[in-house]
Amino acid sequence: MSDDQDDIILSELDDDELVQQMQDDLYDGMKEEIEESVNILLERGWQPYDILTKALVSGMTIVGNDFRDGILFVPEVLLAAGAMKGGMGILKPLLTETGAPKMGKMVIGTVKGDIHDIGKNLVGMMMEGAGFEIVDLGINNPAEDYIEALKREKAEILGMSALLTTTMPYMKVVIDLLKEQGIRDDYIVLVGGAPLNEEFGRAIGADAYCRDAAVAVETAKAQVARRHNKVGGEAAT
């Protein structure tokens, strides 16, 4: 913790300064400060959705960009995501009450035979930071579990992760089962993990391969926007 942090009394900052400070605190992974600031803004009459987008999501966007550009690394991003989670813990029940707009819902999990989850967890946290709702199935997921969760949760996005070359092909098993059931086009399928590449993503029929958590967020936003425009366009014609 830097010395000047001690000198800052969060409640004495005006709204703009406090939002700026929250972005800095997120970047530094200061969970308690983020929780305190969220509560201060709520006391000042801020809407939960505004706190989420203007302070937390905008702060995590900076974190995401610096992670993508190699300025921040996994440990720092996990700290920032932990601070974000603290703020989200306060806002989540309030957001549900106010029926705030959601970016979309994603089911995410590591595929059958694979027990690696750091990358997946990072994607889940960053996606949550961007305003998506995340249903994390954990590790070692058979195809049926993914599909059951997609239906149960009425999710739009499926995220699959693999770290082993031996488990990569299982992603195709899941996509093929979606096709078999005639529901492949109902979902945006994103895949990621160290041994994958764009070519592999295309070959198995995924919508996109995401090389890291920041790219996953950008891709999900773009895919959801495209899908909504398409649906809107069809409705308009």
C-alpha positions in Angstrom: 0.0 0.0 0.0 1.4 3.4 -0.9 1.8 6.1 1.7 -0.5 8.6 0.0 -3.3 5.9 0.1 -3.4 6.5 3.9 -3.9 10.2 3.4 -7.0 9.8 1.2 -10.3 9.9 3.0 -12.7 8.4 0.5 -15.9 10.0 1.9 -14.3 13.5 1.5 -13.8 13.1 -2.3 -16.5 14.4 -4.6 -18.2 12.0 -7.0 -15.8 12.4 -9.9 -12.7 12.2 -7.7 -14.1 9.1 -6.0 -14.8 7.3 -9.3 -11.3 8.1 -10.4 -10.0 6.8 -7.1 -12.0 3.6 -7.4 -10.4 3.0 -10.8 -7.0 3.4 -9.2 -8.0 1.1 -6.3 -9.3 -1.5 -8.6 -6.1 -1.4 -10.6 -4.2 -1.9 -7.3 -6.5 -4.7 -6.1 -7.8 -2.8 -3.0 -10.9 -4.8 -2.1 -11.8 -3.0 1.2 -11.5 0.4 -0.4 -13.6 -0.6 -3.3 -16.3 -1.9 -1.0 -16.2 1.3 1.1 -16.4 3.5 -2.1 -19.4 1.5 -3.4 -21.2 2.0 -0.2 -20.4 5.8 -0.2 -21.8 6.2 -3.7 -25.0 4.2 -2.7 -25.4 6.5 0.3 -25.1 9.5 -2.1 -28.0 8.1 -4.1 -26.2 6.6 -7.1 -28.0 3.9 -9.0 -26.3 0.4 -8.6 -26.1 0.1 -12.4 -24.2 3.4 -12.7 -21.7 2.4 -10.0 -21.2 -0.9 -11.9 -20.6 0.7 -15.3 -19.0 4.0 -14.5 -16.7 2.9 -11.7 -16.2 -0.8 -11.7 -16.5 -1.8 -15.3 -14.6 1.2 -16.5 -11.9 0.4 -14.0 -11.7 -3.3 -15.1 -11.5 -2.2 -18.7 -8.3 -0.4 -17.9 -7.0 -3.5 -16.2 -8.1 -5.6 -19.1 -6.3 -3.4 -21.7 -3.1 -3.4 -19.7 -3.3 -7.1 -19.3 -3.7 -7.5 -23.1 -0.8 -5.2 -23.7 1.5 -7.0 -21.3 1.7 -4.2 -18.7 -0.2 -6.2 -16.1 0.2 -9.9 -15.4 -2.1 -12.7 -14.1 -1.4 -12.1 -10.3 -2.3 -8.4 -10.6 -5.4 -9.1 -12.7 -6.6 -11.7 -10.1 -6.1 -9.1 -7.3 -8.1 -6.5 -9.3 -10.8 -9.1 -10.1 -10.9 -9.9 -6.3 -11.5 -6.2 -5.6 -14.2 -6.1 -8.3 -15.9 -9.1 -6.7 -16.0 -7.3 -3.4 -17.9 -4.4 -5.0 -20.1 -6.8 -7.0 -21.0 -8.6 -3.8 -22.7 -5.4 -2.6 -24.2 -4.4 -5.9 -25.5 -7.8 -7.1 -28.6 -8.1 -4.9 -29.5 -4.4 -5.7 -29.0 -4.9 -9.4 -31.4 -7.8 -9.3 -34.0 -5.7 -7.5 -33.7 -2.8 -10.0 -33.8 -5.1 -13.0 -30.6 -3.5 -14.5 -29.8 -4.3 -18.1 -27.5 -7.2 -18.5 -24.8 -7.7 -21.1 -25.7 -11.4 -21.4 -25.3 -14.7 -19.6 -22.4 -17.0 -20.1 -21.9 -20.6 -19.1 -18.2 -21.3 -18.7 -16.1 -24.4 -17.8 -13.0 -26.4 -18.5 -13.7 -29.5 -20.7 -13.8 -33.1 -19.7 -10.4 -34.6 -18.8 -8.9 -31.2 -18.0 -8.6 -29.8 -14.5 -6.9 -26.5 -15.2 -8.9 -23.4 -14.2 -6.7 -20.3 -13.7 -7.4 -19.1 -17.3 -11.1 -19.9 -17.0 -11.4 -18.2 -13.7 -9.7 -15.1 -15.1 -12.1 -15.0 -18.1 -15.1 -15.5 -15.7 -14.0 -12.6 -13.5 -13.2 -10.3 -16.4 -16.6 -11.1 -18.0 -18.3 -10.4 -14.8 -16.4 -7.1 -14.6 -17.8 -6.2 -18.0 -21.4 -6.7 -16.8 -22.0 -10.3 -17.9 -23.6 -12.9 -15.7 -21.4 -15.9 -15.2 -22.4 -19.5 -14.5 -19.1 -21.3 -13.8 -19.3 -25.1 -14.1 -15.7 -25.6 -12.8 -13.4 -28.3 -14.3 -13.8 -31.6 -16.1 -17.1 -31.0 -17.8 -18.8 -33.6 -20.1 -20.8 -32.2 -23.0 -24.1 -33.0 -21.4 -23.3 -30.7 -18.4 -22.6 -27.7 -20.7 -25.8 -28.2 -22.6 -27.9 -28.8 -19.5 -26.6 -25.6 -18.0 -27.1 -23.6 -21.2 -30.8 -24.6 -21.2 -31.3 -24.3 -17.5 -29.7 -20.9 -17.2 -31.1 -19.5 -20.5 -27.6 -18.4 -21.4 -26.5 -16.9 -24.7 -22.8 -17.7 -24.5 -20.8 -20.9 -23.9 -17.2 -20.6 -23.0 -14.9 -23.7 -23.0 -11.4 -23.9 -21.9 -8.6 -26.5 -22.3 -4.9 -26.4 -21.4 -4.0 -29.9 -22.7 -3.6 -30.9 -26.3 -5.3 -34.2 -25.4 -8.4 -32.4 -24.1 -8.7 -29.8 -26.9 -10.6 -32.1 -29.3 -13.4 -32.6 -26.7 -14.6 -29.0 -27.5 -15.7 -30.4 -30.9 -17.6 -33.2 -29.1 -19.6 -30.5 -27.3 -20.2 -28.4 -30.4 -21.2 -31.5 -32.4 -23.8 -32.4 -29.7 -25.2 -28.9 -29.9 -25.6 -29.4 -33.7 -27.1 -32.9 -33.2 -29.8 -31.3 -30.9 -30.4 -28.6 -33.5 -29.5 -25.8 -31.0 -26.0 -24.8 -32.1 -27.2 -21.5 -33.6 -28.9 -20.6 -30.3 -25.5 -19.9 -28.6 -22.3 -18.0 -29.1 -19.5 -20.5 -28.5 -16.1 -19.1 -27.4 -13.1 -21.3 -26.9 -9.7 -20.6 -25.3 -6.6 -22.1 -23.7 -2.9 -22.2 -24.3 -2.7 -24.9 -27.0 -5.5 -23.5 -29.1 -5.3 -21.1 -32.0 -7.7 -19.4 -34.4 -7.5 -22.1 -37.0 -8.5 -24.8 -34.4 -11.4 -22.6 -33.3 -12.7 -22.4 -36.9 -12.1 -26.1 -37.5 -14.3 -27.2 -34.6 -17.0 -24.8 -35.5 -16.7 -22.3 -32.6 -17.8 -18.7 -33.1 -14.4 -17.4 -31.9 -11.1 -18.4 -30.3 -10.0 -16.0 -27.6 -6.3 -15.9 -26.7 -6.8 -14.2 -23.3 -9.4 -12.9 -20.9 -9.3 -9.3 -22.3 -10.0 -10.6 -25.9 -12.7 -12.9 -24.5 -14.6 -9.8 -23.1 -14.2 -7.8 -26.4 -15.3 -10.8 -28.5 -18.3 -11.5 -26.3 -19.4 -7.9 -26.4 -19.1 -7.8 -30.2 -20.8 -11.1 -30.7 -23.7 -10.2 -28.4 -24.2 -6.8 -30.1 -24.1 -8.4 -33.6 -26.7 -11.0 -32.5 -29.0 -8.4 -31.0 -28.7 -6.2 -34.1 -29.5 -9.2 -36.3 -32.6 -10.0 -34.2 -33.6 -6.4 -34.1 -33.1 -6.1 -37.9 -35.2 -9.2 -38.5 -38.0 -7.8 -36.3 -37.9 -4.5 -38.1 -38.3 -6.0 -41.6 
